[in-house]
Amino acid sequence: MKETPKTILFCAAAAALAVAAAMVEPESRAPEIFSDQGQVFFPRLTDPLAARTLEVIEYDETTATARPFKVEFKRGRWTIPSHFNYPADAKDRLAKTAAALVDLKKDQVRSDRIEDHGKHGVIDPLDQKVTHLAGRGKRVTLRDEQGQVLADLILGQPLGEKAGYRYVRLPSQKRVYAVKTDADPSAKFEDWIETDLLKVAAPAIRRISIHSYSINESMGRLENVENLVLTREKDAWKLAGAERLNVPAVNAMVSALDNLKIVGVRTKPTNLTADLKTGGIQMTMEAMTSLRQRGFFITPDGRLLSNEGEINVETNEGVIYTLRFGEIVTGPGETARDTKEARKEGESRYLFVTAAPARDVTETGQRQVRELTNRFADWYYVISGAEFGKLRLKRRDLAR
């Protein structure tokens, strides 16, 4: 064979091989990277109402710790196990989260590299092998009534170029997807509960008695005692013994009572709870210790005092709320507010709340007292420092 025909034959063969390689190689690579693109993440999750437990784990970079939050349906009611089984207002919120994950599809594969997890914000918040703090996502897990996993996902950063999309990853896999989803359950305690502590409207308040004092524990006596009484007369507030009133301060106080929010809770000892529901406190060692740790004290004659004073709030229905202000909340917190948000609002405080009837209590007021007593008896409440500041006022704050 002459050289020229040989050369032409070899070139044709090489070209054919190149074309074949170009056609075959992408075909062989595509299934490896994009084999599951478009598939459903959680085929077992078909009914949003089947979800009976939700766990959300966020990462706090300031403390380098994972912060878990959990809500579940147990013994016929929704509770928050991560927060002392406090009653949750969770059914609709949890169902909404579950519905957002039903038929969630793997819209786009974005990466198969572990090195990309940080920039996409999908590092598992529970991963202790990763040393850097940034780039961790929010892990969301749904379980059914038997505790079987229905969904388990790490939510990462939103996509800047596509509204409504965000990066996600399955905890057991390295692949990162971009998906369209509005699933973003809150890990904040106050987002899952009825936060209105007193459930009293400002126009229903007719009288506020402020009892300011400090406790000299070594001498066993009250010091710096100051008692003030505010009464509403024809929609105007009056302060006994004051000619002029600081109206903005009074209005802020009344508004704070109307909008007083729960930002955290702690449980009371079982025996203390039982005593409060039946109308008295036994001076057991457990009760005394629990109260003292939070800034509350029982006198020998059975009076309950607090180291930051107290106020009585009386309503038109004859319900008397007593709010006793205790110690600053220290130690590990139970809400997202215990980090950046809490510091903006000042130091949180323990609050001990009770309800009692006035002499002229109405039938409605009697019912409210019973309901409030049962609700308040179980818990030490935590309120923000900002709300505490609006409620703990002295004469110099109220009189001009």
C-alpha positions in Angstrom: 0.0 0.0 0.0 1.3 3.4 -0.9 2.0 6.0 1.8 -0.7 8.4 0.9 -3.6 5.9 1.1 -2.1 4.6 4.4 -2.0 8.1 5.9 -5.6 8.7 4.8 -6.8 5.4 6.3 -5.1 6.1 9.7 -6.5 9.6 9.9 -10.0 8.3 9.1 -9.7 5.7 11.8 -8.4 8.2 14.4 -11.2 10.5 13.5 -13.8 7.8 14.0 -12.3 6.8 17.3 -12.4 10.5 18.4 -16.0 10.8 17.5 -16.9 7.6 19.2 -15.0 8.8 22.4 -16.8 12.1 22.3 -20.1 10.4 22.0 -19.5 7.6 24.6 -17.5 9.5 27.3 -20.3 12.0 28.2 -22.8 9.2 28.2 -20.6 7.3 30.7 -20.1 10.3 33.0 -23.6 11.6 33.0 -25.2 8.9 35.1 -22.5 9.1 37.7 -23.1 12.8 38.4 -26.7 13.3 37.4 -28.2 9.9 37.8 -30.6 11.0 40.6 -31.3 14.5 39.3 -35.1 15.1 39.3 -35.8 12.3 41.7 -37.8 12.7 44.9 -35.7 13.1 48.1 -38.1 11.3 50.5 -40.4 8.8 48.8 -41.7 7.5 52.2 -43.0 11.0 53.1 -46.3 11.1 51.3 -48.6 12.4 54.1 -47.6 15.6 56.0 -49.8 14.6 58.9 -47.8 11.4 59.4 -44.9 13.5 60.9 -45.0 13.3 64.7 -41.6 14.5 65.6 -39.5 17.4 64.2 -35.9 18.1 65.2 -34.1 21.2 64.0 -30.4 21.6 64.8 -28.7 24.9 64.2 -25.0 25.8 64.8 -24.0 28.8 66.9 -20.7 30.1 65.6 -20.3 32.4 68.6 -20.2 29.5 71.0 -19.1 26.7 68.6 -21.9 24.5 69.6 -24.8 22.8 67.9 -28.2 24.0 69.3 -30.9 21.3 69.1 -34.7 22.0 69.1 -37.3 19.3 69.1 -41.1 19.2 69.1 -43.2 16.0 69.2 -46.7 14.6 69.6 -46.8 12.4 72.7 -49.6 11.2 75.0 -52.2 13.2 73.1 -50.4 16.6 73.0 -47.7 18.5 71.3 -44.7 19.3 73.6 -41.1 20.5 73.3 -38.7 17.9 74.8 -35.7 20.2 74.2 -37.4 22.7 76.5 -38.7 20.7 79.4 -41.7 19.4 77.6 -43.4 22.8 77.5 -46.7 22.7 75.6 -46.3 23.5 71.9 -48.6 25.2 69.5 -47.2 22.9 66.8 -49.7 21.0 64.7 -50.1 23.4 61.8 -46.5 24.6 61.9 -45.1 21.1 61.8 -47.5 20.0 59.0 -46.4 23.0 57.0 -42.8 21.9 57.3 -43.6 18.4 56.4 -45.7 19.5 53.4 -42.8 21.5 52.1 -40.7 18.3 52.0 -43.3 16.1 50.4 -42.4 15.5 46.8 -39.3 17.6 47.2 -37.2 17.0 44.1 -33.5 17.0 43.4 -33.8 19.8 41.0 -30.1 20.4 40.1 -26.9 18.7 41.1 -24.4 21.4 41.9 -21.4 19.5 43.4 -20.0 16.1 44.3 -17.1 17.5 46.3 -16.8 17.6 50.1 -14.6 20.7 49.7 -17.7 22.6 48.4 -19.8 21.9 51.5 -18.6 25.0 53.3 -19.2 27.5 50.6 -22.7 26.1 50.0 -23.5 26.1 53.8 -24.3 22.4 54.0 -21.8 21.2 56.6 -23.7 19.0 59.1 -24.0 21.0 62.4 -23.3 17.8 64.2 -20.1 17.0 62.3 -17.3 17.1 64.9 -14.6 16.3 62.4 -14.8 19.7 60.7 -12.7 22.2 62.6 -13.9 25.5 61.0 -17.1 27.2 62.3 -18.5 28.8 59.2 -20.5 27.0 56.5 -22.7 24.8 58.7 -26.3 24.4 57.7 -29.6 23.7 59.5 -30.4 20.0 59.9 -34.0 19.1 59.8 -35.3 15.6 60.7 -38.9 14.3 60.6 -40.1 11.1 62.2 -43.3 9.2 62.2 -45.3 7.9 65.2 -43.0 4.8 65.5 -39.8 7.0 65.4 -38.9 6.0 61.8 -37.2 8.7 59.8 -39.4 10.2 57.1 -37.0 13.0 56.1 -33.5 14.1 57.1 -32.0 17.0 55.3 -29.3 19.8 55.7 -30.6 23.2 54.5 -27.8 25.4 53.3 -27.4 28.9 51.8 -30.0 30.4 49.4 -29.0 30.7 45.8 -28.2 34.3 45.0 -29.1 33.9 41.3 -32.4 32.0 41.7 -35.1 33.2 44.1 -36.7 30.5 46.2 -33.8 28.1 45.7 -31.3 27.0 48.2 -28.5 24.4 48.6 -29.3 21.2 50.3 -27.6 17.9 51.1 -28.5 14.6 52.6 -26.4 14.0 55.8 -25.2 10.6 54.6 -24.1 11.8 51.1 -21.6 14.3 49.8 -23.6 15.5 46.8 -25.0 19.0 46.9 -28.3 20.0 45.2 -30.0 23.3 44.4 -33.7 22.9 45.1 -36.8 25.1 45.1 -38.2 25.0 48.6 -39.7 27.1 51.3 -38.9 24.6 54.0 -37.1 26.5 56.8 -38.4 25.5 60.2 -37.6 27.8 63.1 -35.4 26.6 66.0 -36.6 29.4 68.2 -38.6 28.3 71.2 -40.9 31.3 71.0 -41.9 30.5 67.5 -43.5 27.2 68.6 -45.5 28.3 71.6 -48.3 30.7 72.7 -46.0 33.5 73.8 -48.6 35.8 75.3 -47.9 35.2 79.0 -50.7 37.0 80.8 -53.3 37.1 78.1 -54.7 40.4 79.4 -55.6 43.4 77.2 -54.4 46.8 78.2 -58.0 48.3 78.4 -58.9 45.5 80.8 -56.4 46.6 83.4 -57.8 48.9 86.2 -55.2 48.9 88.9 -51.4 48.3 89.2 -49.6 48.1 92.5 -45.8 48.3 92.4 -43.9 46.9 95.4 -40.2 47.7 95.2 -37.8 46.4 97.7 -34.5 44.6 98.2 -33.9 41.7 100.5 -31.2 41.8 103.1 -30.6 38.0 103.3 -28.1 38.2 106.2 -30.5 40.3 108.4 -33.6 38.6 107.1 -35.5 41.8 106.3 -36.7 44.0 103.5 -35.0 47.3 102.7 -35.5 50.2 100.3 -39.3 49.6 100.4 -41.5 51.7 98.1 -45.2 51.0 97.4 -47.0 52.8 94.5 -50.6 52.4 93.3 -51.8 53.3 89.8 -55.5 53.4 89.1 -57.4 54.0 85.9 -60.1 56.6 86.2 -62.2 57.4 83.1 -59.5 56.1 80.8 -56.8 58.2 82.5 -54.2 56.8 84.9 -53.7 58.4 88.3 -50.8 57.8 90.7 -51.6 58.2 94.4 -49.7 61.2 95.9 -48.5 62.6 92.5 -49.8 65.7 90.9 -48.4 65.0 87.5 -47.8 61.7 85.9 -45.2 60.6 83.4 -47.8 59.3 80.9 -45.4 57.8 78.4 -43.8 55.7 81.1 -47.2 54.5 82.4 -48.4 53.7 78.8 -45.2 51.8 78.1 -45.7 49.8 81.3 -49.3 48.9 80.5 -48.3 48.0 76.9 -45.6 45.8 78.3 -48.1 43.9 80.4 -50.4 43.5 77.4 -47.6 42.2 75.3 -45.5 40.4 77.9 -43.7 37.5 76.0 -42.3 34.2 77.1 -38.7 33.8 75.9 -37.9 30.8 78.0 -39.1 28.5 80.8 -37.7 26.3 83.6 -39.7 23.6 85.4 -40.7 23.9 89.1 -40.3 20.9 91.4 -43.3 18.6 91.4 -44.2 19.3 95.0 -44.0 23.0 94.5 -46.3 22.8 91.5 -48.8 20.8 93.4 -48.8 23.3 96.3 -49.4 26.2 94.0 -52.4 24.5 92.4 -53.9 24.0 95.9 -53.2 27.4 97.3 -50.1 27.2 99.5 -46.4 26.5 99.6 -44.8 23.9 101.9 -41.3 24.9 103.0 -39.6 21.7 101.8 -35.9 21.7 101.1 -36.4 21.0 97.4 -38.8 23.9 97.0 -36.7 26.3 99.0 -33.6 25.4 97.0 -35.3 25.7 93.7 -36.8 29.1 94.6 -33.6 30.5 96.0 -31.6 29.6 92.9 -33.9 31.8 90.9 -34.1 34.7 93.3 -37.3 33.9 95.2 -37.7 33.4 99.0 -40.4 32.1 101.4 -40.7 33.9 104.7 -41.5 32.0 107.9 -45.1 33.2 107.7 -45.4 31.8 104.2 -45.0 35.0 102.1 -43.3 34.6 98.8 -40.7 37.4 98.1 -38.4 38.1 95.1 -35.1 39.9 95.0 -36.2 42.4 92.4 -39.6 43.3 93.8 -43.1 42.6 92.5 -46.2 44.1 91.0 -49.9 43.3 91.2 -52.1 43.8 88.1 -55.8 43.9 88.7 -58.3 43.5 85.8 -62.0 44.6 85.3 -63.0 41.0 85.8 -61.4 40.9 89.3 -58.4 38.8 88.4 -55.2 39.8 90.3 -51.9 38.8 88.7 -48.8 38.9 90.9 -45.5 39.2 89.0 -42.4 38.6 91.0 -39.0 39.4 89.4 -36.1 37.1 90.2 -32.5 36.5 89.2 -30.8 37.0 85.9 -30.9 33.8 83.8 -27.5 32.3 83.6 -26.0 29.1 82.2 -27.1 27.4 78.9 -30.1 29.0 77.5 -33.1 27.4 75.8 -33.7 29.7 72.8 -31.9 31.3 69.9 -32.5 34.6 71.8 -29.9 33.5 74.3 -27.1 34.6 71.9 -27.1 37.7 69.7 -30.8 38.6 70.1 -30.8 38.3 73.9 -27.8 40.6 74.3 -29.6 43.3 72.3 -32.5 43.2 74.7 -30.5 43.0 77.9 -30.2 40.2 80.5 -33.2 37.9 80.7 -35.0 37.5 84.1 -36.9 34.8 85.9 -40.5 35.6 86.5 -42.8 33.9 89.0 -46.5 34.5 88.2 -49.6 33.7 90.2 -53.3 34.6 89.9 -55.9 35.3 92.6 -59.4 36.7 92.7 -60.2 40.2 93.9 -63.2 40.7 96.3 -65.4 41.8 93.4 -64.3 39.0 91.0 -66.9 38.1 88.4 -67.9 34.6 87.4 -65.7 35.0 84.3 -62.8 36.2 86.5 -63.2 33.1 88.7 -62.9 30.8 85.7 -59.8 32.8 84.5 -58.2 32.5 87.9 -58.6 28.7 87.9 -57.2 28.4 84.4 -54.3 30.7 85.0 -53.4 29.0 88.3 -53.1 25.7 86.6 -51.0 27.1 83.8 -48.7 29.2 85.9 -48.0 26.6 88.6 -45.7 24.4 86.5 -43.2 27.0 85.3 -40.7 29.7 86.1 -40.9 32.0 83.1 -38.1 33.9 81.5 -38.7 37.4 80.1 -36.4 39.7 78.2 -34.4 42.4 79.9 -36.1 45.0 77.9 -39.6 44.0 79.2 -38.2 43.8 82.7 -37.0 47.4 82.4 -40.4 48.6 81.4 -42.2 46.9 84.3 -39.9 47.5 87.3 -40.5 51.3 87.8 -40.1 53.5 90.8 -41.8 56.8 91.8 -39.1 58.8 90.1 -39.9 57.1 86.8 -43.6 57.7 87.1 -44.1 61.1 88.7 -42.9 64.4 87.1 
